[in-house]
Amino acid sequence: MVYHPLATRHRYTKVNNVFTKLSSIIIFNPSEELRNRNSRNAQSFQRPFNHFPCSFKLQTSEHEGGSINAPSVSAVEAAKSLSDDNSGPSLREAAEHAASCHPYISQVLMADSDKLTYPLAESWARLVHLVQQKGSYSHIVTASGSFGKNILPRAAALLDVSPITDVIEISGSHKFVRPIYAGNALCTVRYTGSDPCMLTIRSTSFPVVPISDNARSDAAPISQIDLSTFGEDAIDKSRYIKLSSQNSERPDLGNARVVITGGRALKSAENFKMIEKLAEKLGAAVGATRAAVDAGFVPNDLQVGQTGKIVAPELYMAFGVSGAIQHLAGMRDSKVIVAVNKDADAPIFQVADYGLVGDLFEVIPELLEKLPEKK
Ligand SMILES: Cc1cc2nc3c(=O)[nH]c(=O)nc-3n(C[C@H](O)[C@H](O)[C@H](O)COP(=O)(O)OP(=O)(O)OC[C@H]3O[C@@H](n4cnc5c(N)ncnc54)[C@H](O)[C@@H]3O)c2cc1C
């Protein structure tokens, strides 16, 4: 199956202009070593994404700390300082960290401009477009997070190529596997378009290698992109109004080792606090079904599923979740799934490793009582 370019344009016009997270796309030049290896053996692209050197997503907190700690390490170009007031560690620090965090990074491109102070998808897509015009990269890859999914189709439309989204396996330099029908079928896609081949990668499908395992002693060169050569209005088409984000001490839902999810059965935002308490005790992230989000129990950035976040933690605990396919699409790759539901026929039990038929209003208080306090 190959995407028709029209699909790109369609997607482009439908993308919402919503910023859920400050992120940076990083684009880089495959090193000489990798180029040689790939020309000897195209199968080398089967290596996990964290060894697949095309791009990566830089997350807010990591950038704010002046260092890069993303699961997918391969990169690139730290194109933007993400802090609201620019008082945090500098873009230069982030670029320096990118330059030394992985042996496959052969170049870091840094875009420093007040036009890029805020993570506007339009500006970023334009930047990717402009960088590609100068660099002629064969592949541009980003993690399948909200921001990557916001930018990549836009950049692809500007470059007149069709992006391939949610890749879970790389079978060749132009052959990829991606889920369809809410994860119920896998589709092998061959990209036959012109360069660049643009991908969003489902990072839960690739192992995370700690940055320290990849650290290098000789940093890759950092080049500053001369944005003035791109023209006055090249990246000036949208306006930043405000950013709303949740400050939480809990682990990020997308990367958490343990996720505790509540469904519609919780009945109210007040009752949902039981899920939050349990998550606190277990050092877990909180997730929710769409029904729980739609009912207003929790904000929609906690939604797990086809139209929410894709998670694959070590442990996923679902309380009062029926297990609709749209929900399973977001969590079925979890290592161990525990489900508590009072209906023994609930579909969630078909994917659960451990199931308890019971009333969550009895089970959760008992768990809270028996679990030790978090130190
Ligand atoms: C296009 C589309 C996209 C969607 N995307 C998503 C998505 O991303 N994520 C998502 O989650 N959904 C998504 N949905 C919605 C999905 O189809 C389901 O409606 C939703 O997941 C149901 O949520 P739920 O399990 O909380 O609620 P319900 O289906 O109502 O299930 C509640 C469950 O709780 C159990 N229960 C009730 N009381 C108790 C109790 N006291 N103790 C224990 N168990 C109890 C019931 O037996 C039942 O199984 C999408 C739907 C569509 C059409």
PDBQT file of the ligand as one rigid body, heavy atoms in Angstrom, charges set to zero:
ROOT
HETATM    1  C1  LIG A 401     -13.313   7.000  16.442  1.00  0.00    +0.000 C 
HETATM    2  C2  LIG A 401     -13.272   6.596  17.883  1.00  0.00    +0.000 A 
HETATM    3  C3  LIG A 401     -12.096   6.782  18.584  1.00  0.00    +0.000 A 
HETATM    4  C4  LIG A 401     -12.028   6.398  19.917  1.00  0.00    +0.000 A 
HETATM    5  N1  LIG A 401     -10.860   6.554  20.597  1.00  0.00    +0.000 NA
HETATM    6  C5  LIG A 401     -10.777   6.133  21.854  1.00  0.00    +0.000 A 
HETATM    7  C6  LIG A 401      -9.559   6.232  22.585  1.00  0.00    +0.000 A 
HETATM    8  O1  LIG A 401      -8.549   6.734  22.088  1.00  0.00    +0.000 OA
HETATM    9  N2  LIG A 401      -9.518   5.732  23.833  1.00  0.00    +0.000 N 
HETATM   10  C7  LIG A 401     -10.595   5.172  24.438  1.00  0.00    +0.000 A 
HETATM   11  O2  LIG A 401     -10.490   4.739  25.595  1.00  0.00    +0.000 OA
HETATM   12  N3  LIG A 401     -11.771   5.086  23.785  1.00  0.00    +0.000 NA
HETATM   13  C8  LIG A 401     -11.876   5.558  22.524  1.00  0.00    +0.000 A 
HETATM   14  N4  LIG A 401     -13.086   5.489  21.899  1.00  0.00    +0.000 N 
HETATM   15  C9  LIG A 401     -14.262   5.096  22.670  1.00  0.00    +0.000 C 
HETATM   16  C10 LIG A 401     -14.401   3.599  22.845  1.00  0.00    +0.000 C 
HETATM   17  O3  LIG A 401     -15.119   3.055  21.745  1.00  0.00    +0.000 OA
HETATM   18  C11 LIG A 401     -15.175   3.267  24.126  1.00  0.00    +0.000 C 
HETATM   19  O4  LIG A 401     -16.409   3.937  24.093  1.00  0.00    +0.000 OA
HETATM   20  C12 LIG A 401     -14.471   3.674  25.406  1.00  0.00    +0.000 C 
HETATM   21  O5  LIG A 401     -13.136   3.196  25.417  1.00  0.00    +0.000 OA
HETATM   22  C13 LIG A 401     -15.225   3.083  26.590  1.00  0.00    +0.000 C 
HETATM   23  O6  LIG A 401     -14.663   3.553  27.773  1.00  0.00    +0.000 OA
HETATM   24  P1  LIG A 401     -14.870   2.766  29.144  1.00  0.00    +0.000 P 
HETATM   25  O7  LIG A 401     -14.269   1.412  29.006  1.00  0.00    +0.000 OA
HETATM   26  O8  LIG A 401     -14.390   3.662  30.226  1.00  0.00    +0.000 OA
HETATM   27  O9  LIG A 401     -16.452   2.730  29.282  1.00  0.00    +0.000 OA
HETATM   28  P2  LIG A 401     -17.495   1.555  29.085  1.00  0.00    +0.000 P 
HETATM   29  O10 LIG A 401     -17.376   0.938  27.746  1.00  0.00    +0.000 OA
HETATM   30  O11 LIG A 401     -18.802   2.109  29.478  1.00  0.00    +0.000 OA
HETATM   31  O12 LIG A 401     -17.025   0.442  30.126  1.00  0.00    +0.000 OA
HETATM   32  C14 LIG A 401     -17.139   0.564  31.499  1.00  0.00    +0.000 C 
HETATM   33  C15 LIG A 401     -16.735  -0.769  32.098  1.00  0.00    +0.000 C 
HETATM   34  O13 LIG A 401     -16.686  -0.637  33.484  1.00  0.00    +0.000 OA
HETATM   35  C16 LIG A 401     -17.242  -1.821  34.057  1.00  0.00    +0.000 C 
HETATM   36  N5  LIG A 401     -17.745  -1.449  35.370  1.00  0.00    +0.000 N 
HETATM   37  C17 LIG A 401     -18.857  -0.728  35.667  1.00  0.00    +0.000 A 
HETATM   38  N6  LIG A 401     -18.937  -0.529  36.996  1.00  0.00    +0.000 NA
HETATM   39  C18 LIG A 401     -17.872  -1.161  37.540  1.00  0.00    +0.000 A 
HETATM   40  C19 LIG A 401     -17.411  -1.310  38.878  1.00  0.00    +0.000 A 
HETATM   41  N7  LIG A 401     -18.047  -0.743  39.909  1.00  0.00    +0.000 N 
HETATM   42  N8  LIG A 401     -16.286  -2.012  39.068  1.00  0.00    +0.000 NA
HETATM   43  C20 LIG A 401     -15.608  -2.590  38.046  1.00  0.00    +0.000 A 
HETATM   44  N9  LIG A 401     -16.005  -2.476  36.775  1.00  0.00    +0.000 NA
HETATM   45  C21 LIG A 401     -17.120  -1.755  36.524  1.00  0.00    +0.000 A 
HETATM   46  C22 LIG A 401     -18.308  -2.269  33.092  1.00  0.00    +0.000 C 
HETATM   47  O14 LIG A 401     -18.524  -3.657  33.218  1.00  0.00    +0.000 OA
HETATM   48  C23 LIG A 401     -17.691  -1.900  31.758  1.00  0.00    +0.000 C 
HETATM   49  O15 LIG A 401     -16.964  -2.979  31.216  1.00  0.00    +0.000 OA
HETATM   50  C24 LIG A 401     -13.162   5.850  20.558  1.00  0.00    +0.000 A 
HETATM   51  C25 LIG A 401     -14.341   5.669  19.832  1.00  0.00    +0.000 A 
HETATM   52  C26 LIG A 401     -14.394   6.038  18.528  1.00  0.00    +0.000 A 
HETATM   53  C27 LIG A 401     -15.660   5.832  17.764  1.00  0.00    +0.000 C 
ENDROOT
TORSDOF 0
